Amino acid sequence: MSPRLGLAGLRQQWHSSHALLLLPIALIVVITVADIHSPANIHLGPALVIAPALTLSFAGPRLTGLVGALAVAAQFLIAVLHGGLTTTNHVVQLVTLAVLSTLTVIYGAIRERRRAQLAQVRSVAEAAQHVLLWPLPEQIGPLRVACLYLAAEDEAQIGGDLYAATRTDAAVRVLIGDVRGKGLSAIGEAALLLGAFRESSHRQASLLELAASLEQSVTRYLADFEPPEEVGERFATALLMEISDADPMTRMTSCGHPPPLLLSPGHVVTAPSLHPAPPMGIGGRPAGYTLDVFSFEPGDTLLLYTDGVIEARDAHNRFYPLAERVAQWTQTGPETLLHHVRRDLLAHAGGRLDDDAALIALQRAPVTHRGGLHERIVHADGFRHRPGPRTDG
């Protein structure tokens, strides 16, 4: 945010607070006048405590203290003009109002301090997210890219879900994964896996060698840092994908991660055939990984996601039907697609997720054909969905 915009925002907030300040001041004036002109047996002064309490809802402790002082002064004026300052009732009202106003100011100061601490935590979380999850560019080779991260923990912006993309000679390699657990406790494994992927992607010739290298990194990390009481309980799922610039045949290998969705024009959603190996870090690794191949044609969109998306439940304990919902948005761009998914997913889950969720949308730029027919070959086993009812209004 530029300094000019920052000053403008502060100035607008200042003017807004001062405009609202007229309400508690008006209340003090009205209550004071009404009490002075009321019968001797009617006392409206105690209602003055409403003014500082109301001020605290939109202002800081300083303005609240000012309004509280005005309320005490008004109570003093009422006492002088309506029965005498030395009466027991007015003395008790003055003391009570002063104490309550002071407590209101103290509460406001504590609230402001906690707000500042929360803002600092959010700032650190945002900085950590940018360091851990580098923002993906909008264009990588022939691919338009969009990504989305939804953290489950309150006030957190990062957790155990992860994604990354890197450019090789004539292809793009993509990783999406999910470390067991959520929030801050899973950041260590997520950082390790992301760092290993960014380094090994340029060293390993094949996707299977890359998967084996990542498995070794996770295994070494767990051997050194896994707590004794959690031995065998910490692992990570991962989906690795290699998308060639020119060849529509796309390669992928999975370590316990759900398959992507292939969105094609005409509201067609396909789940490519996938033969996943066990998650990384649990031991008992089989002899090798399986390389699955499918056709990712120009104009298609690949949607990669973590299980926090498809395991989100609604009020009736039903899972989020991702494939069914995205069928209505197959002809949108990546950014628009994830915008719709985010709004629809949060609406399904009641505004709050129980697990971290991450999504990546990759759209291969369509090509213009000068003549002839373009034949689409999809080597994938899966399902087709027509658009279901919209839930985003």
Contacts in CASP RR format, 6 or more apart in sequence:
PFRMAT RR
TARGET T0000
AUTHOR 0000-0000-0000
METHOD contacts of the structure
MODEL  1
MSPRLGLAGLRQQWHSSHALLLLPIALIVVITVADIHSPANIHLGPALVI
APALTLSFAGPRLTGLVGALAVAAQFLIAVLHGGLTTTNHVVQLVTLAVL
STLTVIYGAIRERRRAQLAQVRSVAEAAQHVLLWPLPEQIGPLRVACLYL
AAEDEAQIGGDLYAATRTDAAVRVLIGDVRGKGLSAIGEAALLLGAFRES
SHRQASLLELAASLEQSVTRYLADFEPPEEVGERFATALLMEISDADPMT
RMTSCGHPPPLLLSPGHVVTAPSLHPAPPMGIGGRPAGYTLDVFSFEPGD
TLLLYTDGVIEARDAHNRFYPLAERVAQWTQTGPETLLHHVRRDLLAHAG
GRLDDDAALIALQRAPVTHRGGLHERIVHADGFRHRPGPRTDG
16 58 0 8 1.000
17 58 0 8 1.000
17 59 0 8 1.000
17 63 0 8 1.000
20 58 0 8 1.000
20 59 0 8 1.000
21 55 0 8 1.000
21 59 0 8 1.000
21 63 0 8 1.000
21 67 0 8 1.000
23 54 0 8 1.000
24 50 0 8 1.000
24 51 0 8 1.000
24 52 0 8 1.000
24 54 0 8 1.000
24 55 0 8 1.000
24 67 0 8 1.000
25 51 0 8 1.000
25 67 0 8 1.000
25 70 0 8 1.000
27 48 0 8 1.000
27 50 0 8 1.000
27 51 0 8 1.000
27 54 0 8 1.000
28 48 0 8 1.000
28 51 0 8 1.000
28 67 0 8 1.000
28 70 0 8 1.000
28 71 0 8 1.000
28 74 0 8 1.000
29 74 0 8 1.000
31 44 0 8 1.000
31 45 0 8 1.000
31 47 0 8 1.000
31 48 0 8 1.000
31 74 0 8 1.000
32 45 0 8 1.000
32 48 0 8 1.000
32 74 0 8 1.000
32 77 0 8 1.000
32 78 0 8 1.000
34 44 0 8 1.000
35 42 0 8 1.000
35 43 0 8 1.000
35 44 0 8 1.000
35 45 0 8 1.000
35 78 0 8 1.000
35 82 0 8 1.000
36 77 0 8 1.000
36 78 0 8 1.000
36 81 0 8 1.000
36 82 0 8 1.000
38 44 0 8 1.000
38 82 0 8 1.000
40 82 0 8 1.000
40 83 0 8 1.000
43 89 0 8 1.000
43 93 0 8 1.000
45 74 0 8 1.000
45 75 0 8 1.000
45 78 0 8 1.000
45 93 0 8 1.000
45 97 0 8 1.000
46 93 0 8 1.000
46 96 0 8 1.000
46 97 0 8 1.000
48 71 0 8 1.000
48 74 0 8 1.000
48 75 0 8 1.000
48 97 0 8 1.000
49 71 0 8 1.000
49 96 0 8 1.000
49 97 0 8 1.000
49 100 0 8 1.000
49 101 0 8 1.000
51 67 0 8 1.000
51 68 0 8 1.000
51 70 0 8 1.000
51 71 0 8 1.000
52 64 0 8 1.000
52 65 0 8 1.000
52 67 0 8 1.000
52 68 0 8 1.000
52 71 0 8 1.000
52 100 0 8 1.000
52 101 0 8 1.000
52 104 0 8 1.000
52 105 0 8 1.000
53 104 0 8 1.000
55 63 0 8 1.000
55 64 0 8 1.000
55 65 0 8 1.000
55 67 0 8 1.000
55 68 0 8 1.000
56 64 0 8 1.000
56 104 0 8 1.000
56 107 0 8 1.000
56 108 0 8 1.000
56 111 0 8 1.000
60 108 0 8 1.000
60 112 0 8 1.000
61 105 0 8 1.000
61 106 0 8 1.000
61 108 0 8 1.000
61 109 0 8 1.000
61 112 0 8 1.000
64 104 0 8 1.000
64 105 0 8 1.000
64 108 0 8 1.000
65 101 0 8 1.000
65 104 0 8 1.000
65 105 0 8 1.000
68 97 0 8 1.000
68 101 0 8 1.000
68 104 0 8 1.000
68 105 0 8 1.000
69 101 0 8 1.000
71 97 0 8 1.000
71 101 0 8 1.000
72 94 0 8 1.000
72 97 0 8 1.000
72 98 0 8 1.000
72 101 0 8 1.000
75 90 0 8 1.000
75 93 0 8 1.000
75 94 0 8 1.000
75 97 0 8 1.000
76 85 0 8 1.000
76 94 0 8 1.000
78 90 0 8 1.000
79 85 0 8 1.000
79 87 0 8 1.000
79 90 0 8 1.000
79 91 0 8 1.000
79 93 0 8 1.000
79 94 0 8 1.000
83 90 0 8 1.000
84 90 0 8 1.000
85 91 0 8 1.000
118 155 0 8 1.000
121 155 0 8 1.000
122 155 0 8 1.000
122 157 0 8 1.000
125 155 0 8 1.000
125 156 0 8 1.000
125 157 0 8 1.000
125 158 0 8 1.000
126 157 0 8 1.000
128 157 0 8 1.000
128 158 0 8 1.000
128 187 0 8 1.000
129 149 0 8 1.000
129 157 0 8 1.000
129 158 0 8 1.000
132 158 0 8 1.000
132 162 0 8 1.000
132 187 0 8 1.000
132 190 0 8 1.000
132 191 0 8 1.000
132 194 0 8 1.000
133 149 0 8 1.000
133 158 0 8 1.000
133 162 0 8 1.000
133 163 0 8 1.000
133 164 0 8 1.000
133 194 0 8 1.000
134 164 0 8 1.000
135 147 0 8 1.000
136 145 0 8 1.000
136 146 0 8 1.000
136 147 0 8 1.000
136 163 0 8 1.000
136 164 0 8 1.000
136 165 0 8 1.000
136 360 0 8 1.000
137 145 0 8 1.000
138 144 0 8 1.000
138 145 0 8 1.000
138 146 0 8 1.000
139 145 0 8 1.000
140 165 0 8 1.000
140 167 0 8 1.000
140 172 0 8 1.000
141 167 0 8 1.000
141 172 0 8 1.000
141 245 0 8 1.000
142 245 0 8 1.000
142 298 0 8 1.000
142 364 0 8 1.000
142 365 0 8 1.000
143 172 0 8 1.000
143 243 0 8 1.000
143 362 0 8 1.000
143 363 0 8 1.000
143 364 0 8 1.000
143 365 0 8 1.000
144 333 0 8 1.000
144 334 0 8 1.000
144 362 0 8 1.000
144 363 0 8 1.000
144 365 0 8 1.000
145 165 0 8 1.000
145 334 0 8 1.000
145 360 0 8 1.000
145 361 0 8 1.000
145 362 0 8 1.000
145 363 0 8 1.000
146 333 0 8 1.000
146 334 0 8 1.000
146 335 0 8 1.000
146 337 0 8 1.000
146 338 0 8 1.000
146 360 0 8 1.000
146 361 0 8 1.000
147 163 0 8 1.000
147 338 0 8 1.000
147 358 0 8 1.000
147 359 0 8 1.000
147 360 0 8 1.000
147 361 0 8 1.000
148 338 0 8 1.000
148 341 0 8 1.000
148 342 0 8 1.000
148 357 0 8 1.000
148 358 0 8 1.000
148 359 0 8 1.000
148 360 0 8 1.000
149 157 0 8 1.000
149 158 0 8 1.000
149 161 0 8 1.000
149 163 0 8 1.000
149 356 0 8 1.000
149 357 0 8 1.000
149 358 0 8 1.000
150 342 0 8 1.000
150 345 0 8 1.000
150 346 0 8 1.000
150 353 0 8 1.000
150 356 0 8 1.000
150 357 0 8 1.000
150 358 0 8 1.000
151 157 0 8 1.000
151 158 0 8 1.000
151 159 0 8 1.000
151 182 0 8 1.000
151 183 0 8 1.000
151 356 0 8 1.000
152 159 0 8 1.000
152 182 0 8 1.000
152 183 0 8 1.000
152 352 0 8 1.000
152 353 0 8 1.000
152 354 0 8 1.000
152 355 0 8 1.000
152 356 0 8 1.000
152 357 0 8 1.000
153 159 0 8 1.000
153 182 0 8 1.000
153 183 0 8 1.000
153 184 0 8 1.000
153 356 0 8 1.000
156 183 0 8 1.000
156 184 0 8 1.000
158 183 0 8 1.000
158 184 0 8 1.000
158 187 0 8 1.000
158 190 0 8 1.000
159 179 0 8 1.000
159 182 0 8 1.000
159 183 0 8 1.000
159 184 0 8 1.000
159 186 0 8 1.000
159 187 0 8 1.000
159 190 0 8 1.000
159 356 0 8 1.000
160 178 0 8 1.000
160 179 0 8 1.000
160 181 0 8 1.000
160 182 0 8 1.000
160 183 0 8 1.000
160 186 0 8 1.000
160 187 0 8 1.000
160 189 0 8 1.000
160 190 0 8 1.000
160 356 0 8 1.000
161 176 0 8 1.000
161 177 0 8 1.000
161 178 0 8 1.000
161 179 0 8 1.000
161 190 0 8 1.000
161 306 0 8 1.000
161 308 0 8 1.000
161 356 0 8 1.000
161 357 0 8 1.000
161 358 0 8 1.000
162 175 0 8 1.000
162 176 0 8 1.000
162 177 0 8 1.000
162 178 0 8 1.000
162 179 0 8 1.000
162 190 0 8 1.000
162 193 0 8 1.000
162 194 0 8 1.000
162 358 0 8 1.000
163 174 0 8 1.000
163 175 0 8 1.000
163 176 0 8 1.000
163 177 0 8 1.000
163 304 0 8 1.000
163 358 0 8 1.000
163 360 0 8 1.000
164 174 0 8 1.000
164 175 0 8 1.000
164 194 0 8 1.000
164 197 0 8 1.000
164 198 0 8 1.000
165 172 0 8 1.000
165 173 0 8 1.000
165 174 0 8 1.000
165 175 0 8 1.000
165 360 0 8 1.000
166 172 0 8 1.000
166 173 0 8 1.000
166 197 0 8 1.000
166 198 0 8 1.000
166 201 0 8 1.000
166 202 0 8 1.000
167 173 0 8 1.000
168 201 0 8 1.000
168 202 0 8 1.000
168 242 0 8 1.000
170 244 0 8 1.000
170 245 0 8 1.000
170 246 0 8 1.000
171 242 0 8 1.000
171 243 0 8 1.000
171 244 0 8 1.000
171 245 0 8 1.000
172 242 0 8 1.000
172 243 0 8 1.000
172 245 0 8 1.000
173 201 0 8 1.000
173 207 0 8 1.000
173 210 0 8 1.000
173 240 0 8 1.000
173 241 0 8 1.000
173 242 0 8 1.000
173 243 0 8 1.000
174 240 0 8 1.000
174 241 0 8 1.000
174 242 0 8 1.000
174 243 0 8 1.000
174 304 0 8 1.000
174 360 0 8 1.000
174 362 0 8 1.000
175 193 0 8 1.000
175 194 0 8 1.000
175 197 0 8 1.000
175 238 0 8 1.000
175 239 0 8 1.000
175 240 0 8 1.000
175 241 0 8 1.000
176 238 0 8 1.000
176 239 0 8 1.000
176 257 0 8 1.000
176 304 0 8 1.000
176 305 0 8 1.000
176 306 0 8 1.000
176 358 0 8 1.000
176 360 0 8 1.000
177 193 0 8 1.000
177 236 0 8 1.000
177 237 0 8 1.000
177 238 0 8 1.000
177 239 0 8 1.000
177 257 0 8 1.000
177 306 0 8 1.000
177 358 0 8 1.000
178 236 0 8 1.000
178 237 0 8 1.000
178 238 0 8 1.000
178 257 0 8 1.000
178 306 0 8 1.000
178 307 0 8 1.000
178 308 0 8 1.000
178 356 0 8 1.000
178 358 0 8 1.000
179 186 0 8 1.000
179 188 0 8 1.000
179 189 0 8 1.000
179 190 0 8 1.000
179 193 0 8 1.000
179 234 0 8 1.000
179 235 0 8 1.000
179 236 0 8 1.000
180 186 0 8 1.000
180 189 0 8 1.000
180 233 0 8 1.000
180 234 0 8 1.000
180 235 0 8 1.000
180 236 0 8 1.000
182 355 0 8 1.000
182 356 0 8 1.000
183 356 0 8 1.000
186 356 0 8 1.000
189 218 0 8 1.000
189 221 0 8 1.000
189 222 0 8 1.000
189 234 0 8 1.000
189 236 0 8 1.000
190 236 0 8 1.000
192 217 0 8 1.000
192 218 0 8 1.000
192 221 0 8 1.000
193 214 0 8 1.000
193 217 0 8 1.000
193 218 0 8 1.000
193 236 0 8 1.000
193 238 0 8 1.000
193 280 0 8 1.000
196 213 0 8 1.000
196 214 0 8 1.000
196 217 0 8 1.000
196 218 0 8 1.000
197 210 0 8 1.000
197 214 0 8 1.000
200 210 0 8 1.000
200 213 0 8 1.000
200 214 0 8 1.000
200 217 0 8 1.000
201 210 0 8 1.000
203 213 0 8 1.000
204 210 0 8 1.000
204 213 0 8 1.000
206 291 0 8 1.000
207 240 0 8 1.000
207 241 0 8 1.000
207 242 0 8 1.000
207 251 0 8 1.000
207 252 0 8 1.000
207 253 0 8 1.000
207 291 0 8 1.000
208 253 0 8 1.000
208 288 0 8 1.000
208 289 0 8 1.000
208 291 0 8 1.000
210 240 0 8 1.000
211 238 0 8 1.000
211 240 0 8 1.000
211 253 0 8 1.000
211 255 0 8 1.000
211 277 0 8 1.000
211 289 0 8 1.000
212 288 0 8 1.000
212 289 0 8 1.000
214 238 0 8 1.000
214 240 0 8 1.000
214 255 0 8 1.000
214 280 0 8 1.000
215 255 0 8 1.000
215 280 0 8 1.000
215 281 0 8 1.000
215 285 0 8 1.000
218 235 0 8 1.000
218 236 0 8 1.000
218 280 0 8 1.000
218 281 0 8 1.000
219 280 0 8 1.000
219 281 0 8 1.000
219 283 0 8 1.000
222 232 0 8 1.000
222 234 0 8 1.000
222 281 0 8 1.000
226 232 0 8 1.000
226 234 0 8 1.000
232 281 0 8 1.000
232 282 0 8 1.000
232 283 0 8 1.000
234 281 0 8 1.000
235 279 0 8 1.000
235 280 0 8 1.000
235 281 0 8 1.000
235 282 0 8 1.000
236 255 0 8 1.000
236 279 0 8 1.000
236 280 0 8 1.000
236 281 0 8 1.000
237 254 0 8 1.000
237 255 0 8 1.000
237 256 0 8 1.000
237 257 0 8 1.000
237 279 0 8 1.000
237 280 0 8 1.000
237 306 0 8 1.000
237 307 0 8 1.000
238 254 0 8 1.000
238 255 0 8 1.000
238 256 0 8 1.000
238 257 0 8 1.000
238 279 0 8 1.000
238 280 0 8 1.000
239 252 0 8 1.000
239 253 0 8 1.000
239 254 0 8 1.000
239 255 0 8 1.000
239 257 0 8 1.000
239 258 0 8 1.000
239 259 0 8 1.000
239 260 0 8 1.000
239 304 0 8 1.000
240 252 0 8 1.000
240 253 0 8 1.000
240 254 0 8 1.000
240 255 0 8 1.000
241 250 0 8 1.000
241 251 0 8 1.000
241 252 0 8 1.000
241 260 0 8 1.000
241 302 0 8 1.000
241 304 0 8 1.000
242 250 0 8 1.000
242 251 0 8 1.000
242 252 0 8 1.000
243 250 0 8 1.000
243 296 0 8 1.000
243 302 0 8 1.000
243 362 0 8 1.000
243 364 0 8 1.000
244 250 0 8 1.000
248 295 0 8 1.000
248 296 0 8 1.000
248 297 0 8 1.000
248 298 0 8 1.000
248 364 0 8 1.000
248 377 0 8 1.000
249 293 0 8 1.000
249 294 0 8 1.000
249 295 0 8 1.000
249 296 0 8 1.000
249 379 0 8 1.000
250 293 0 8 1.000
250 294 0 8 1.000
250 295 0 8 1.000
250 296 0 8 1.000
250 302 0 8 1.000
251 291 0 8 1.000
251 292 0 8 1.000
251 293 0 8 1.000
252 260 0 8 1.000
252 272 0 8 1.000
252 274 0 8 1.000
252 291 0 8 1.000
252 292 0 8 1.000
252 293 0 8 1.000
252 294 0 8 1.000
253 277 0 8 1.000
253 289 0 8 1.000
253 290 0 8 1.000
253 291 0 8 1.000
253 292 0 8 1.000
254 274 0 8 1.000
254 275 0 8 1.000
254 276 0 8 1.000
254 277 0 8 1.000
254 292 0 8 1.000
255 276 0 8 1.000
255 277 0 8 1.000
255 278 0 8 1.000
255 279 0 8 1.000
255 280 0 8 1.000
255 289 0 8 1.000
256 276 0 8 1.000
256 277 0 8 1.000
256 278 0 8 1.000
256 279 0 8 1.000
257 276 0 8 1.000
257 279 0 8 1.000
257 306 0 8 1.000
258 305 0 8 1.000
258 306 0 8 1.000
258 307 0 8 1.000
258 310 0 8 1.000
259 271 0 8 1.000
259 272 0 8 1.000
259 273 0 8 1.000
259 274 0 8 1.000
260 271 0 8 1.000
260 272 0 8 1.000
260 302 0 8 1.000
260 303 0 8 1.000
260 304 0 8 1.000
260 305 0 8 1.000
261 269 0 8 1.000
261 270 0 8 1.000
261 271 0 8 1.000
261 302 0 8 1.000
261 303 0 8 1.000
261 305 0 8 1.000
261 322 0 8 1.000
261 323 0 8 1.000
261 326 0 8 1.000
262 269 0 8 1.000
262 270 0 8 1.000
262 271 0 8 1.000
262 272 0 8 1.000
262 294 0 8 1.000
262 296 0 8 1.000
262 300 0 8 1.000
262 301 0 8 1.000
262 302 0 8 1.000
262 303 0 8 1.000
262 378 0 8 1.000
262 380 0 8 1.000
263 269 0 8 1.000
263 300 0 8 1.000
263 301 0 8 1.000
263 302 0 8 1.000
263 303 0 8 1.000
263 326 0 8 1.000
263 327 0 8 1.000
263 329 0 8 1.000
263 330 0 8 1.000
263 337 0 8 1.000
264 270 0 8 1.000
264 297 0 8 1.000
264 299 0 8 1.000
264 300 0 8 1.000
264 330 0 8 1.000
264 376 0 8 1.000
264 378 0 8 1.000
265 299 0 8 1.000
265 300 0 8 1.000
265 330 0 8 1.000
265 331 0 8 1.000
266 330 0 8 1.000
266 331 0 8 1.000
267 327 0 8 1.000
267 328 0 8 1.000
267 330 0 8 1.000
267 331 0 8 1.000
267 385 0 8 1.000
267 386 0 8 1.000
267 387 0 8 1.000
268 327 0 8 1.000
268 330 0 8 1.000
268 384 0 8 1.000
268 385 0 8 1.000
269 323 0 8 1.000
269 324 0 8 1.000
269 326 0 8 1.000
269 327 0 8 1.000
269 330 0 8 1.000
269 383 0 8 1.000
269 384 0 8 1.000
269 385 0 8 1.000
270 378 0 8 1.000
270 380 0 8 1.000
270 382 0 8 1.000
270 383 0 8 1.000
270 384 0 8 1.000
271 323 0 8 1.000
271 380 0 8 1.000
271 381 0 8 1.000
271 382 0 8 1.000
271 383 0 8 1.000
272 292 0 8 1.000
272 294 0 8 1.000
272 379 0 8 1.000
272 380 0 8 1.000
272 381 0 8 1.000
272 382 0 8 1.000
273 292 0 8 1.000
273 294 0 8 1.000
273 379 0 8 1.000
273 380 0 8 1.000
273 381 0 8 1.000
273 382 0 8 1.000
274 292 0 8 1.000
275 290 0 8 1.000
275 292 0 8 1.000
276 290 0 8 1.000
277 285 0 8 1.000
277 286 0 8 1.000
277 288 0 8 1.000
277 289 0 8 1.000
277 290 0 8 1.000
278 284 0 8 1.000
278 285 0 8 1.000
278 286 0 8 1.000
293 379 0 8 1.000
294 378 0 8 1.000
294 379 0 8 1.000
294 380 0 8 1.000
295 376 0 8 1.000
295 377 0 8 1.000
295 378 0 8 1.000
295 379 0 8 1.000
295 380 0 8 1.000
296 302 0 8 1.000
296 364 0 8 1.000
297 364 0 8 1.000
297 376 0 8 1.000
297 378 0 8 1.000
298 364 0 8 1.000
298 365 0 8 1.000
298 366 0 8 1.000
298 367 0 8 1.000
299 363 0 8 1.000
299 364 0 8 1.000
299 365 0 8 1.000
299 366 0 8 1.000
300 363 0 8 1.000
300 364 0 8 1.000
301 330 0 8 1.000
301 333 0 8 1.000
301 334 0 8 1.000
301 337 0 8 1.000
301 361 0 8 1.000
301 362 0 8 1.000
301 363 0 8 1.000
301 364 0 8 1.000
302 360 0 8 1.000
302 361 0 8 1.000
302 362 0 8 1.000
302 363 0 8 1.000
303 322 0 8 1.000
303 326 0 8 1.000
303 337 0 8 1.000
303 359 0 8 1.000
303 360 0 8 1.000
303 361 0 8 1.000
303 362 0 8 1.000
304 359 0 8 1.000
304 360 0 8 1.000
304 361 0 8 1.000
304 362 0 8 1.000
305 322 0 8 1.000
305 357 0 8 1.000
305 358 0 8 1.000
305 359 0 8 1.000
305 360 0 8 1.000
306 356 0 8 1.000
306 357 0 8 1.000
306 358 0 8 1.000
306 359 0 8 1.000
307 355 0 8 1.000
308 353 0 8 1.000
308 354 0 8 1.000
308 355 0 8 1.000
308 356 0 8 1.000
308 357 0 8 1.000
309 320 0 8 1.000
309 322 0 8 1.000
309 341 0 8 1.000
309 345 0 8 1.000
309 357 0 8 1.000
309 358 0 8 1.000
309 359 0 8 1.000
310 319 0 8 1.000
310 320 0 8 1.000
310 322 0 8 1.000
311 319 0 8 1.000
311 320 0 8 1.000
311 354 0 8 1.000
311 355 0 8 1.000
312 319 0 8 1.000
312 320 0 8 1.000
312 345 0 8 1.000
312 348 0 8 1.000
312 349 0 8 1.000
312 353 0 8 1.000
312 354 0 8 1.000
312 355 0 8 1.000
312 357 0 8 1.000
313 319 0 8 1.000
313 320 0 8 1.000
313 349 0 8 1.000
313 354 0 8 1.000
314 320 0 8 1.000
314 348 0 8 1.000
314 349 0 8 1.000
314 350 0 8 1.000
315 350 0 8 1.000
320 345 0 8 1.000
320 348 0 8 1.000
320 349 0 8 1.000
322 341 0 8 1.000
323 383 0 8 1.000
323 385 0 8 1.000
324 385 0 8 1.000
324 388 0 8 1.000
325 341 0 8 1.000
325 344 0 8 1.000
325 388 0 8 1.000
325 391 0 8 1.000
326 337 0 8 1.000
326 340 0 8 1.000
326 341 0 8 1.000
327 385 0 8 1.000
327 386 0 8 1.000
327 387 0 8 1.000
327 388 0 8 1.000
328 387 0 8 1.000
328 388 0 8 1.000
328 390 0 8 1.000
329 336 0 8 1.000
329 337 0 8 1.000
329 340 0 8 1.000
329 341 0 8 1.000
332 340 0 8 1.000
333 361 0 8 1.000
333 363 0 8 1.000
334 361 0 8 1.000
334 362 0 8 1.000
334 363 0 8 1.000
335 361 0 8 1.000
337 361 0 8 1.000
338 359 0 8 1.000
338 361 0 8 1.000
340 392 0 8 1.000
341 359 0 8 1.000
343 392 0 8 1.000
344 391 0 8 1.000
344 392 0 8 1.000
345 353 0 8 1.000
345 357 0 8 1.000
346 352 0 8 1.000
346 353 0 8 1.000
347 391 0 8 1.000
347 392 0 8 1.000
348 391 0 8 1.000
END
